[in-house]
């Protein structure tokens, strides 16, 4: 299918950065720069900044996301936030399975699946992150690793629910390191993910599933990555904290 028929989504992942006041300021800077975007624009921010982000993006083309959610609806999980809580606050997107969560906070393929389930049940759109470690790429098992991550996360997800899932391929070695996958490497894995969606759900579903690339995408390399046939946008960390850089990536995706 013609890539033009798929949505392109540029999402910022702010990680553990910005206070509420800084959130308002950064969004106010981004707003005018992306107002004519021909792609979807999302900013995923720390929980504590969600209300400021929702307020600052009111009436704009910028959508707001959280960076994680718990799998239970409520209960004895000190320090956690449920998908239902995010929904109740008016948050439409949530990042799940980011490699920093998997590496530092014990998220596993199974808890990523459970968080995905909870988010879909709450009516959120999930940005599902997958990606291999450097040693796995060196051992030539990238596609096996990524296929397993995607397959487990989508366990029990219906074809209709798949409309609410964006998959972000983020090679772990490229996140926050300044190393970027080449456009060919990014496209190869993104295509592999699309092929897997085709195996699991059929061609129609595969053709419309948004598969992003993430990992040191910036103003300089975005265009080359985004013009690949299977790269439908980006999940942007560092560069999403600078309005001009984030806007340049949105502009590259709008071409
Ligand atoms: P980076 O982060 O752009 O800073 O590499 C990407 C991400 O963590 O989603």
py3Dmol code that shows the C-alpha trace and the ligand (Angstrom):
import py3Dmol

protein = """\
ATOM      1  CA  UNK A   1       0.000   0.000   0.000  1.00  0.00           C
ATOM      2  CA  UNK A   2       1.032   3.514  -0.718  1.00  0.00           C
ATOM      3  CA  UNK A   3       2.670   4.956   2.368  1.00  0.00           C
ATOM      4  CA  UNK A   4       0.797   8.218   1.763  1.00  0.00           C
ATOM      5  CA  UNK A   5      -2.380   6.471   2.861  1.00  0.00           C
ATOM      6  CA  UNK A   6      -0.976   5.766   6.317  1.00  0.00           C
ATOM      7  CA  UNK A   7      -0.916   8.323   9.085  1.00  0.00           C
ATOM      8  CA  UNK A   8       2.449   9.788   9.967  1.00  0.00           C
ATOM      9  CA  UNK A   9       2.894  10.411  13.685  1.00  0.00           C
ATOM     10  CA  UNK A  10       5.668  12.450  15.272  1.00  0.00           C
ATOM     11  CA  UNK A  11       5.701  11.990  19.027  1.00  0.00           C
ATOM     12  CA  UNK A  12       7.985  13.628  21.542  1.00  0.00           C
ATOM     13  CA  UNK A  13       9.060  11.585  24.554  1.00  0.00           C
ATOM     14  CA  UNK A  14      10.160  14.053  27.188  1.00  0.00           C
ATOM     15  CA  UNK A  15      11.305  11.349  29.635  1.00  0.00           C
ATOM     16  CA  UNK A  16      12.027  12.770  33.124  1.00  0.00           C
ATOM     17  CA  UNK A  17      12.324  16.375  32.029  1.00  0.00           C
ATOM     18  CA  UNK A  18      10.401  19.622  32.625  1.00  0.00           C
ATOM     19  CA  UNK A  19       8.303  21.010  35.446  1.00  0.00           C
ATOM     20  CA  UNK A  20       4.686  22.030  34.805  1.00  0.00           C
ATOM     21  CA  UNK A  21       5.719  25.656  34.217  1.00  0.00           C
ATOM     22  CA  UNK A  22       8.456  24.547  31.808  1.00  0.00           C
ATOM     23  CA  UNK A  23       5.922  22.300  30.076  1.00  0.00           C
ATOM     24  CA  UNK A  24       3.625  25.238  29.404  1.00  0.00           C
ATOM     25  CA  UNK A  25       6.530  27.304  28.132  1.00  0.00           C
ATOM     26  CA  UNK A  26       7.875  24.618  25.775  1.00  0.00           C
ATOM     27  CA  UNK A  27       4.443  23.812  24.363  1.00  0.00           C
ATOM     28  CA  UNK A  28       3.765  27.499  23.804  1.00  0.00           C
ATOM     29  CA  UNK A  29       6.991  27.637  21.832  1.00  0.00           C
ATOM     30  CA  UNK A  30       6.154  24.516  19.804  1.00  0.00           C
ATOM     31  CA  UNK A  31       2.550  25.469  19.043  1.00  0.00           C
ATOM     32  CA  UNK A  32       3.029  28.101  16.321  1.00  0.00           C
ATOM     33  CA  UNK A  33       5.845  26.105  14.729  1.00  0.00           C
ATOM     34  CA  UNK A  34       3.760  22.981  14.133  1.00  0.00           C
ATOM     35  CA  UNK A  35       0.323  24.443  13.548  1.00  0.00           C
ATOM     36  CA  UNK A  36       0.360  23.611   9.827  1.00  0.00           C
ATOM     37  CA  UNK A  37       1.727  20.081  10.290  1.00  0.00           C
ATOM     38  CA  UNK A  38       0.488  17.498   7.849  1.00  0.00           C
ATOM     39  CA  UNK A  39       1.223  14.743  10.344  1.00  0.00           C
ATOM     40  CA  UNK A  40      -0.100  13.917  13.796  1.00  0.00           C
ATOM     41  CA  UNK A  41       1.870  15.626  16.565  1.00  0.00           C
ATOM     42  CA  UNK A  42       2.020  14.195  20.091  1.00  0.00           C
ATOM     43  CA  UNK A  43       3.984  15.185  23.195  1.00  0.00           C
ATOM     44  CA  UNK A  44       4.437  12.500  25.845  1.00  0.00           C
ATOM     45  CA  UNK A  45       5.279  14.076  29.170  1.00  0.00           C
ATOM     46  CA  UNK A  46       5.823  13.103  32.817  1.00  0.00           C
ATOM     47  CA  UNK A  47       2.613  12.410  34.765  1.00  0.00           C
ATOM     48  CA  UNK A  48       3.038  15.558  36.830  1.00  0.00           C
ATOM     49  CA  UNK A  49       3.066  17.672  33.638  1.00  0.00           C
ATOM     50  CA  UNK A  50      -0.016  16.175  31.994  1.00  0.00           C
ATOM     51  CA  UNK A  51      -2.476  18.824  33.179  1.00  0.00           C
ATOM     52  CA  UNK A  52      -0.186  21.656  32.100  1.00  0.00           C
ATOM     53  CA  UNK A  53       0.273  19.971  28.718  1.00  0.00           C
ATOM     54  CA  UNK A  54      -3.464  19.396  28.252  1.00  0.00           C
ATOM     55  CA  UNK A  55      -4.172  23.016  29.116  1.00  0.00           C
ATOM     56  CA  UNK A  56      -1.438  24.414  26.859  1.00  0.00           C
ATOM     57  CA  UNK A  57      -2.481  22.273  23.869  1.00  0.00           C
ATOM     58  CA  UNK A  58      -6.210  23.051  24.114  1.00  0.00           C
ATOM     59  CA  UNK A  59      -7.583  24.007  20.700  1.00  0.00           C
ATOM     60  CA  UNK A  60      -4.337  23.064  18.925  1.00  0.00           C
ATOM     61  CA  UNK A  61      -3.262  20.153  16.722  1.00  0.00           C
ATOM     62  CA  UNK A  62      -0.941  18.824  19.439  1.00  0.00           C
ATOM     63  CA  UNK A  63      -2.053  15.722  21.352  1.00  0.00           C
ATOM     64  CA  UNK A  64      -0.810  14.678  24.770  1.00  0.00           C
ATOM     65  CA  UNK A  65       0.482  11.342  25.995  1.00  0.00           C
ATOM     66  CA  UNK A  66       1.792   9.779  29.194  1.00  0.00           C
ATOM     67  CA  UNK A  67       5.011   7.773  29.307  1.00  0.00           C
ATOM     68  CA  UNK A  68       3.690   4.630  30.986  1.00  0.00           C
ATOM     69  CA  UNK A  69       0.663   3.173  32.776  1.00  0.00           C
ATOM     70  CA  UNK A  70       0.024   0.318  35.170  1.00  0.00           C
ATOM     71  CA  UNK A  71      -1.841  -2.829  34.111  1.00  0.00           C
ATOM     72  CA  UNK A  72      -4.351  -2.893  36.962  1.00  0.00           C
ATOM     73  CA  UNK A  73      -7.430  -0.696  37.110  1.00  0.00           C
ATOM     74  CA  UNK A  74      -6.691   0.382  40.675  1.00  0.00           C
ATOM     75  CA  UNK A  75      -5.318  -1.070  43.882  1.00  0.00           C
ATOM     76  CA  UNK A  76      -2.309  -1.405  46.137  1.00  0.00           C
ATOM     77  CA  UNK A  77       0.402  -0.247  43.723  1.00  0.00           C
ATOM     78  CA  UNK A  78       2.105   2.642  45.468  1.00  0.00           C
ATOM     79  CA  UNK A  79       3.452   5.241  43.096  1.00  0.00           C
ATOM     80  CA  UNK A  80       1.684   3.894  40.003  1.00  0.00           C
ATOM     81  CA  UNK A  81      -0.905   5.405  37.650  1.00  0.00           C
ATOM     82  CA  UNK A  82      -3.604   3.407  35.857  1.00  0.00           C
ATOM     83  CA  UNK A  83      -4.766   3.691  32.278  1.00  0.00           C
ATOM     84  CA  UNK A  84      -8.243   4.576  33.538  1.00  0.00           C
ATOM     85  CA  UNK A  85      -6.784   7.496  35.493  1.00  0.00           C
ATOM     86  CA  UNK A  86      -5.069   8.795  32.367  1.00  0.00           C
ATOM     87  CA  UNK A  87      -8.275   8.462  30.400  1.00  0.00           C
ATOM     88  CA  UNK A  88     -10.225  10.278  33.099  1.00  0.00           C
ATOM     89  CA  UNK A  89      -7.767  13.175  32.891  1.00  0.00           C
ATOM     90  CA  UNK A  90      -8.359  13.450  29.132  1.00  0.00           C
ATOM     91  CA  UNK A  91      -5.015  11.982  28.053  1.00  0.00           C
ATOM     92  CA  UNK A  92      -5.364  10.170  24.715  1.00  0.00           C
ATOM     93  CA  UNK A  93      -1.916   8.539  24.242  1.00  0.00           C
ATOM     94  CA  UNK A  94       0.440   6.436  26.324  1.00  0.00           C
ATOM     95  CA  UNK A  95       3.941   5.128  25.641  1.00  0.00           C
ATOM     96  CA  UNK A  96       4.371   1.511  26.743  1.00  0.00           C
ATOM     97  CA  UNK A  97       7.458  -0.680  26.874  1.00  0.00           C
ATOM     98  CA  UNK A  98      10.052   2.024  26.385  1.00  0.00           C
ATOM     99  CA  UNK A  99      13.530   0.498  26.607  1.00  0.00           C
ATOM    100  CA  UNK A 100      14.347   2.674  29.625  1.00  0.00           C
ATOM    101  CA  UNK A 101      11.378   1.110  31.427  1.00  0.00           C
ATOM    102  CA  UNK A 102      12.486  -2.353  30.353  1.00  0.00           C
ATOM    103  CA  UNK A 103      16.130  -1.728  31.325  1.00  0.00           C
ATOM    104  CA  UNK A 104      15.798   0.241  34.575  1.00  0.00           C
ATOM    105  CA  UNK A 105      12.346  -0.568  35.932  1.00  0.00           C
ATOM    106  CA  UNK A 106      11.880  -4.229  35.211  1.00  0.00           C
ATOM    107  CA  UNK A 107       9.251  -4.027  32.494  1.00  0.00           C
ATOM    108  CA  UNK A 108       9.086  -7.360  30.684  1.00  0.00           C
ATOM    109  CA  UNK A 109       7.381  -8.511  27.508  1.00  0.00           C
ATOM    110  CA  UNK A 110       4.581  -9.852  29.688  1.00  0.00           C
ATOM    111  CA  UNK A 111       4.019  -6.692  31.741  1.00  0.00           C
ATOM    112  CA  UNK A 112       4.230  -4.689  28.517  1.00  0.00           C
ATOM    113  CA  UNK A 113       1.450  -6.904  27.163  1.00  0.00           C
ATOM    114  CA  UNK A 114      -0.614  -6.360  30.325  1.00  0.00           C
ATOM    115  CA  UNK A 115      -0.094  -2.598  30.276  1.00  0.00           C
ATOM    116  CA  UNK A 116      -1.059  -2.552  26.594  1.00  0.00           C
ATOM    117  CA  UNK A 117      -4.229  -4.502  27.424  1.00  0.00           C
ATOM    118  CA  UNK A 118      -5.151  -2.046  30.182  1.00  0.00           C
ATOM    119  CA  UNK A 119      -4.494   0.966  27.968  1.00  0.00           C
ATOM    120  CA  UNK A 120      -6.617  -0.410  25.126  1.00  0.00           C
ATOM    121  CA  UNK A 121      -9.425  -1.290  27.545  1.00  0.00           C
ATOM    122  CA  UNK A 122      -9.340   2.291  28.822  1.00  0.00           C
ATOM    123  CA  UNK A 123      -9.613   3.629  25.266  1.00  0.00           C
ATOM    124  CA  UNK A 124      -6.082   5.014  25.013  1.00  0.00           C
ATOM    125  CA  UNK A 125      -3.868   4.928  21.938  1.00  0.00           C
ATOM    126  CA  UNK A 126      -0.689   3.014  22.703  1.00  0.00           C
ATOM    127  CA  UNK A 127       2.776   3.833  21.411  1.00  0.00           C
ATOM    128  CA  UNK A 128       4.325   0.392  21.846  1.00  0.00           C
ATOM    129  CA  UNK A 129       8.122   0.446  21.941  1.00  0.00           C
ATOM    130  CA  UNK A 130      10.296  -2.452  20.844  1.00  0.00           C
ATOM    131  CA  UNK A 131      13.948  -2.765  19.950  1.00  0.00           C
ATOM    132  CA  UNK A 132      17.113  -4.794  20.307  1.00  0.00           C
ATOM    133  CA  UNK A 133      20.250  -4.278  22.397  1.00  0.00           C
ATOM    134  CA  UNK A 134      23.552  -3.789  20.602  1.00  0.00           C
ATOM    135  CA  UNK A 135      24.741  -7.332  21.424  1.00  0.00           C
ATOM    136  CA  UNK A 136      21.557  -8.726  19.929  1.00  0.00           C
ATOM    137  CA  UNK A 137      22.143  -6.817  16.700  1.00  0.00           C
ATOM    138  CA  UNK A 138      25.724  -8.055  16.661  1.00  0.00           C
ATOM    139  CA  UNK A 139      24.458 -11.614  17.107  1.00  0.00           C
ATOM    140  CA  UNK A 140      22.118 -11.133  14.144  1.00  0.00           C
ATOM    141  CA  UNK A 141      18.994 -11.768  16.193  1.00  0.00           C
ATOM    142  CA  UNK A 142      17.422  -8.298  15.861  1.00  0.00           C
ATOM    143  CA  UNK A 143      14.366  -9.485  14.000  1.00  0.00           C
ATOM    144  CA  UNK A 144      13.789 -12.447  16.329  1.00  0.00           C
ATOM    145  CA  UNK A 145      13.962 -10.131  19.355  1.00  0.00           C
ATOM    146  CA  UNK A 146      11.655  -7.534  17.865  1.00  0.00           C
ATOM    147  CA  UNK A 147       9.199 -10.118  16.572  1.00  0.00           C
ATOM    148  CA  UNK A 148       8.977 -11.695  20.019  1.00  0.00           C
ATOM    149  CA  UNK A 149       8.398  -8.323  21.696  1.00  0.00           C
ATOM    150  CA  UNK A 150       5.662  -7.382  19.233  1.00  0.00           C
ATOM    151  CA  UNK A 151       4.033 -10.805  19.278  1.00  0.00           C
ATOM    152  CA  UNK A 152       3.787 -10.971  23.051  1.00  0.00           C
ATOM    153  CA  UNK A 153       2.575  -7.367  23.380  1.00  0.00           C
ATOM    154  CA  UNK A 154      -0.166  -7.989  20.826  1.00  0.00           C
ATOM    155  CA  UNK A 155      -1.293 -11.238  22.415  1.00  0.00           C
ATOM    156  CA  UNK A 156      -5.072 -11.003  22.630  1.00  0.00           C
ATOM    157  CA  UNK A 157      -5.260  -7.687  20.748  1.00  0.00           C
ATOM    158  CA  UNK A 158      -8.006  -7.792  18.113  1.00  0.00           C
ATOM    159  CA  UNK A 159      -7.674  -6.439  14.593  1.00  0.00           C
ATOM    160  CA  UNK A 160     -10.002  -3.596  15.520  1.00  0.00           C
ATOM    161  CA  UNK A 161      -7.952  -2.742  18.603  1.00  0.00           C
ATOM    162  CA  UNK A 162      -4.823  -2.671  16.489  1.00  0.00           C
ATOM    163  CA  UNK A 163      -6.094   0.661  15.090  1.00  0.00           C
ATOM    164  CA  UNK A 164      -5.209   2.105  18.496  1.00  0.00           C
ATOM    165  CA  UNK A 165      -1.647   0.847  18.484  1.00  0.00           C
ATOM    166  CA  UNK A 166       1.367   2.623  17.039  1.00  0.00           C
ATOM    167  CA  UNK A 167       4.540   0.550  17.065  1.00  0.00           C
ATOM    168  CA  UNK A 168       7.814   2.384  17.663  1.00  0.00           C
ATOM    169  CA  UNK A 169      10.946   0.529  16.635  1.00  0.00           C
ATOM    170  CA  UNK A 170      13.732   1.886  18.808  1.00  0.00           C
ATOM    171  CA  UNK A 171      17.081   0.094  18.697  1.00  0.00           C
ATOM    172  CA  UNK A 172      18.310   0.423  22.278  1.00  0.00           C
ATOM    173  CA  UNK A 173      21.853   1.270  21.144  1.00  0.00           C
ATOM    174  CA  UNK A 174      20.514   4.317  19.307  1.00  0.00           C
ATOM    175  CA  UNK A 175      18.483   5.816  22.168  1.00  0.00           C
ATOM    176  CA  UNK A 176      20.045   8.902  23.676  1.00  0.00           C
ATOM    177  CA  UNK A 177      23.448   7.919  22.316  1.00  0.00           C
ATOM    178  CA  UNK A 178      23.651  10.105  19.248  1.00  0.00           C
ATOM    179  CA  UNK A 179      23.997   6.902  17.218  1.00  0.00           C
ATOM    180  CA  UNK A 180      21.188   6.537  14.727  1.00  0.00           C
ATOM    181  CA  UNK A 181      20.212   3.463  12.803  1.00  0.00           C
ATOM    182  CA  UNK A 182      20.842   4.037   9.126  1.00  0.00           C
ATOM    183  CA  UNK A 183      17.728   4.675   7.125  1.00  0.00           C
ATOM    184  CA  UNK A 184      18.157   1.183   5.642  1.00  0.00           C
ATOM    185  CA  UNK A 185      18.457  -0.475   9.069  1.00  0.00           C
ATOM    186  CA  UNK A 186      15.392   1.392  10.324  1.00  0.00           C
ATOM    187  CA  UNK A 187      13.364   0.530   7.277  1.00  0.00           C
ATOM    188  CA  UNK A 188      14.411  -3.114   7.334  1.00  0.00           C
ATOM    189  CA  UNK A 189      13.166  -3.673  10.885  1.00  0.00           C
ATOM    190  CA  UNK A 190      10.062  -1.536  10.378  1.00  0.00           C
ATOM    191  CA  UNK A 191       9.239  -3.634   7.326  1.00  0.00           C
ATOM    192  CA  UNK A 192       9.856  -6.793   9.349  1.00  0.00           C
ATOM    193  CA  UNK A 193       7.340  -5.535  11.903  1.00  0.00           C
ATOM    194  CA  UNK A 194       4.826  -4.830   9.159  1.00  0.00           C
ATOM    195  CA  UNK A 195       5.383  -8.327   7.748  1.00  0.00           C
ATOM    196  CA  UNK A 196       4.685  -9.750  11.205  1.00  0.00           C
ATOM    197  CA  UNK A 197       1.457  -7.717  11.460  1.00  0.00           C
ATOM    198  CA  UNK A 198       0.525  -9.151   8.070  1.00  0.00           C
ATOM    199  CA  UNK A 199       1.128 -12.711   9.343  1.00  0.00           C
ATOM    200  CA  UNK A 200      -0.921 -12.055  12.471  1.00  0.00           C
ATOM    201  CA  UNK A 201      -3.753  -9.882  11.141  1.00  0.00           C
ATOM    202  CA  UNK A 202      -3.592  -9.831   7.341  1.00  0.00           C
ATOM    203  CA  UNK A 203      -2.550  -7.300   4.758  1.00  0.00           C
ATOM    204  CA  UNK A 204      -5.219  -4.669   5.344  1.00  0.00           C
ATOM    205  CA  UNK A 205      -4.206  -4.331   8.990  1.00  0.00           C
ATOM    206  CA  UNK A 206      -0.500  -4.361   8.118  1.00  0.00           C
ATOM    207  CA  UNK A 207      -0.942  -1.656   5.499  1.00  0.00           C
ATOM    208  CA  UNK A 208      -2.552   0.748   7.919  1.00  0.00           C
ATOM    209  CA  UNK A 209      -0.473   0.130  11.043  1.00  0.00           C
ATOM    210  CA  UNK A 210       1.744   3.084  11.918  1.00  0.00           C
ATOM    211  CA  UNK A 211       5.337   1.966  12.579  1.00  0.00           C
ATOM    212  CA  UNK A 212       7.633   4.709  13.852  1.00  0.00           C
ATOM    213  CA  UNK A 213      11.385   4.806  14.209  1.00  0.00           C
ATOM    214  CA  UNK A 214      13.028   6.190  17.344  1.00  0.00           C
ATOM    215  CA  UNK A 215      16.617   6.583  18.497  1.00  0.00           C
ATOM    216  CA  UNK A 216      18.521   9.841  18.105  1.00  0.00           C
ATOM    217  CA  UNK A 217      16.217  11.126  15.386  1.00  0.00           C
ATOM    218  CA  UNK A 218      16.969  14.812  14.968  1.00  0.00           C
ATOM    219  CA  UNK A 219      16.482  17.775  12.686  1.00  0.00           C
ATOM    220  CA  UNK A 220      19.409  16.707  10.504  1.00  0.00           C
ATOM    221  CA  UNK A 221      18.605  13.021   9.956  1.00  0.00           C
ATOM    222  CA  UNK A 222      14.790  13.044  10.141  1.00  0.00           C
ATOM    223  CA  UNK A 223      14.115  13.546   6.478  1.00  0.00           C
ATOM    224  CA  UNK A 224      16.243  10.609   5.353  1.00  0.00           C
ATOM    225  CA  UNK A 225      14.634   8.307   7.935  1.00  0.00           C
ATOM    226  CA  UNK A 226      11.092   9.525   7.341  1.00  0.00           C
ATOM    227  CA  UNK A 227      11.221   9.077   3.592  1.00  0.00           C
ATOM    228  CA  UNK A 228      11.736   5.317   3.971  1.00  0.00           C
ATOM    229  CA  UNK A 229       8.675   3.403   2.783  1.00  0.00           C
ATOM    230  CA  UNK A 230       8.059   1.675   6.131  1.00  0.00           C
ATOM    231  CA  UNK A 231       8.936   4.519   8.513  1.00  0.00           C
ATOM    232  CA  UNK A 232       5.677   6.255   9.414  1.00  0.00           C
ATOM    233  CA  UNK A 233       6.948   8.818  11.833  1.00  0.00           C
ATOM    234  CA  UNK A 234       9.210   9.055  14.828  1.00  0.00           C
ATOM    235  CA  UNK A 235       9.421   8.833  18.584  1.00  0.00           C
ATOM    236  CA  UNK A 236      11.772  11.607  19.554  1.00  0.00           C
ATOM    237  CA  UNK A 237      13.586  11.947  22.870  1.00  0.00           C
ATOM    238  CA  UNK A 238      16.334  14.559  23.166  1.00  0.00           C
ATOM    239  CA  UNK A 239      15.341  16.585  20.116  1.00  0.00           C
ATOM    240  CA  UNK A 240      11.746  16.901  21.339  1.00  0.00           C
ATOM    241  CA  UNK A 241      12.925  19.133  24.187  1.00  0.00           C
ATOM    242  CA  UNK A 242      13.967  21.880  21.790  1.00  0.00           C
ATOM    243  CA  UNK A 243      11.047  23.547  20.036  1.00  0.00           C
ATOM    244  CA  UNK A 244      12.941  24.352  16.840  1.00  0.00           C
ATOM    245  CA  UNK A 245      14.374  20.842  16.498  1.00  0.00           C
ATOM    246  CA  UNK A 246      11.064  19.146  17.197  1.00  0.00           C
ATOM    247  CA  UNK A 247       9.338  21.461  14.718  1.00  0.00           C
ATOM    248  CA  UNK A 248      11.974  20.687  12.086  1.00  0.00           C
ATOM    249  CA  UNK A 249      11.228  16.969  12.458  1.00  0.00           C
ATOM    250  CA  UNK A 250       7.494  17.663  12.185  1.00  0.00           C
ATOM    251  CA  UNK A 251       8.211  19.698   9.058  1.00  0.00           C
ATOM    252  CA  UNK A 252      10.270  16.849   7.595  1.00  0.00           C
ATOM    253  CA  UNK A 253       7.359  14.490   8.239  1.00  0.00           C
ATOM    254  CA  UNK A 254       4.909  16.892   6.632  1.00  0.00           C
ATOM    255  CA  UNK A 255       6.588  16.756   3.216  1.00  0.00           C
TER     256      UNK A 255
END
"""
ligand_1 = """\
9
LIG
P 16.370 9.869 21.743
O 15.229 9.039 22.505
O 15.686 10.540 20.573
O 16.887 10.844 22.746
O 17.373 8.893 21.282
C 14.266 8.335 21.792
C 13.293 7.717 22.756
O 13.697 7.400 23.872
O 12.118 7.542 22.448
"""
view = py3Dmol.view(width=600, height=400)
view.addModel(protein, "pdb")
view.setStyle({"model": 0}, {"cartoon": {"style": "trace"}})
view.addModel(ligand_1, "xyz")
view.setStyle({"model": 1}, {"stick": {}})
view.zoomTo()
view.show()
